[in-house]
Amino acid sequence: MMTKRSIVKDIKSAGEPYNGQYGTLYGFYVTFENGDNGKYNSKDPNQTKFAVGQEATYAVSYTHLTLPTNREV
C-alpha cells in the first residue's frame, strides 16, 4: 500500500447506500488532481473527509489488475 497526497478535484455520489458489515454505507467517487481516483465509503451521507479544493492524504492499494484480452481475429 502506498500513501499519497493530492488536491481533491471532484466528488460524486456512487449511488444508493447499502448495508455493509458495519451498518449503512454511502459511497463516493473521488477524483484527485494527480489523476488518481477511487471509491470512498462513509457512514455519514454528508462525508467530510474529502472536500473539493483541499489537499488530502490517502492510501492506494492495488488489489486486482485488469488486462486487455488478446483475441485472434
Number of C-alpha atoms within 10 A of each C-alpha: 8 8 9 12 13 17 17 22 19 16 18 11 15 14 10 8 16 12 9 10 7 7 9 14 18 21 20 21 15 20 19 20 14 12 9 13 16 11 14 17 17 16 14 11 14 8 14 8 10 19 15 14 13 12 15 15 12 12 9 12 9 7 6 6 5 5 6 5 6 6 5 4 3
